[in-house]
Amino acid sequence: MLTIEIPGWKTLNLAHLVLDYNGTLALDGRLLPGVRERLCGLSPLLDVHVLTADTFGSVREQLRDISCAVSVIPSADQALAKADYLKGLDPAKCVAVGNGRNDALMLGKAELGIALIQEEGAAAKTVAAAEVVCRTINNALDLLSNPLRLAATLRG
């Protein structure tokens, strides 16, 4: 459990980190540099969940030594599949991270939604659904590892 007090807003009691894979953790199916170390650092605090259609067929190999649950979702209705997955975890205890149009619903339902603008860009709908927008996945994961940074961004 990760508890983060945001002055003037609320206290976040997070148990789950739910992540899109391609465009968020990976580019062209390959894990981005620095992600492995950060996820391993966060996994004692948060249950890590990775949702993907696994377009490149590489997710399980890329995440093999990281403590996380991998869920390969169907190509059709990905937005609903991601939102339903989150609902099964209790959205009030989730932080969700993504960049694609199919991540907007998931970010909007999570207690904390973080949108990314990386090499693939970000869907405007997803950016609008998030509480925080970061340039990279490493920046987003560092906010969770260093909660005072997140508090500075979200304080009321």
C-alpha positions in Angstrom: 0.0 0.0 0.0 1.2 3.5 -0.9 -0.4 6.3 1.0 0.2 9.8 -0.4 -1.3 12.9 1.3 -2.1 15.7 -1.2 -2.5 18.9 0.8 -5.7 20.7 -0.1 -7.0 17.8 -2.2 -7.2 14.3 -0.6 -5.2 11.3 0.7 -4.5 8.6 -1.9 -4.5 5.0 -0.6 -3.1 3.1 -3.5 -2.7 -0.6 -3.7 -2.5 -1.2 -7.5 -0.4 0.2 -10.3 -2.2 -0.6 -13.7 -0.1 0.1 -16.8 -0.6 -0.1 -20.5 2.3 -1.8 -22.2 3.0 -0.5 -25.8 3.5 3.2 -25.8 3.7 3.3 -22.0 6.3 0.8 -20.8 7.6 -0.2 -24.2 8.3 1.0 -27.7 7.8 -1.4 -30.5 7.4 -4.2 -28.0 10.7 -3.6 -26.1 10.8 -2.3 -22.6 12.1 1.2 -22.3 15.4 1.9 -20.5 15.0 2.4 -16.7 11.5 0.9 -16.5 12.6 -2.5 -15.2 14.5 -1.0 -12.2 11.6 1.4 -11.3 9.0 -1.3 -11.5 11.1 -3.6 -9.3 11.4 -0.7 -6.8 7.7 -0.1 -6.7 6.5 -3.7 -6.6 6.9 -4.1 -2.9 4.6 -1.1 -2.4 2.0 -1.7 -5.2 0.7 -4.7 -7.0 1.8 -4.1 -10.6 -0.6 -5.0 -13.4 0.2 -4.7 -17.1 -2.6 -4.7 -19.7 -1.8 -5.3 -23.4 -3.0 -6.7 -26.6 0.6 -7.8 -27.0 0.8 -6.6 -30.6 4.5 -7.6 -30.8 4.2 -10.9 -28.9 7.0 -9.8 -26.5 5.3 -8.8 -23.2 5.9 -11.9 -21.2 9.6 -12.2 -22.2 10.2 -8.5 -21.6 8.6 -8.6 -18.1 9.8 -12.1 -17.1 11.9 -10.9 -14.0 9.5 -8.3 -12.8 6.9 -9.0 -10.1 3.7 -8.2 -12.0 0.5 -9.6 -13.3 0.3 -9.6 -17.1 -3.1 -9.6 -18.8 -3.3 -10.0 -22.6 -6.6 -8.4 -23.6 -8.5 -8.9 -26.9 -7.8 -6.4 -29.7 -11.5 -5.5 -29.9 -13.0 -3.2 -27.2 -9.7 -2.6 -25.4 -11.0 0.5 -23.7 -13.8 -1.5 -22.0 -11.5 -4.4 -21.2 -9.1 -2.1 -19.4 -11.8 -0.3 -17.5 -13.4 -3.7 -16.5 -10.0 -5.0 -15.3 -9.6 -1.9 -13.2 -13.1 -2.3 -11.8 -12.2 -5.8 -10.6 -9.3 -4.3 -8.5 -11.3 -1.4 -6.9 -10.6 1.8 -8.8 -10.4 3.8 -5.6 -7.1 2.0 -4.8 -5.6 2.2 -8.3 -3.2 4.4 -10.1 -3.4 3.9 -13.9 -0.9 5.0 -16.5 -1.3 5.1 -20.3 -1.1 7.2 -23.4 -3.5 5.8 -26.0 -7.2 6.5 -26.7 -8.0 3.1 -25.3 -6.5 4.2 -22.0 -8.8 7.2 -21.4 -11.6 5.3 -19.7 -9.2 3.5 -17.4 -7.4 6.7 -16.4 -10.7 8.4 -15.7 -11.9 5.6 -13.4 -8.7 5.2 -11.4 -8.2 7.2 -8.2 -5.1 8.6 -9.9 -4.7 8.7 -13.7 -1.3 9.6 -15.3 -1.1 10.2 -19.0 2.2 10.0 -20.9 3.4 11.9 -23.9 6.3 9.8 -25.2 7.5 8.7 -28.6 4.0 7.6 -29.7 2.4 10.8 -28.5 -0.8 10.8 -26.4 -4.5 10.9 -27.3 -6.1 14.2 -26.3 -9.0 12.3 -24.7 -6.5 10.4 -22.5 -4.7 13.6 -21.5 -8.0 15.2 -20.5 -9.0 12.1 -18.4 -5.8 12.2 -16.3 -4.9 14.1 -13.1 -1.2 14.3 -14.1 0.6 14.4 -17.5 4.2 13.3 -17.7 6.8 13.3 -20.5 8.1 9.8 -19.8 7.1 6.6 -18.0 10.2 7.1 -15.8 9.0 10.5 -14.8 5.6 9.0 -13.9 7.1 6.1 -11.9 9.4 8.5 -10.1 6.4 10.5 -8.9 5.2 7.3 -7.1 8.7 6.6 -5.7 9.0 10.2 -4.5 5.5 11.1 -3.3 6.4 14.7 -2.4 6.8 15.4 -6.1 3.3 14.2 -6.7 2.0 16.2 -3.8 3.7 19.3 -5.2 2.0 18.8 -8.5 -1.6 18.1 -7.2 -1.8 20.2 -4.1 -4.9 22.4 -3.8 
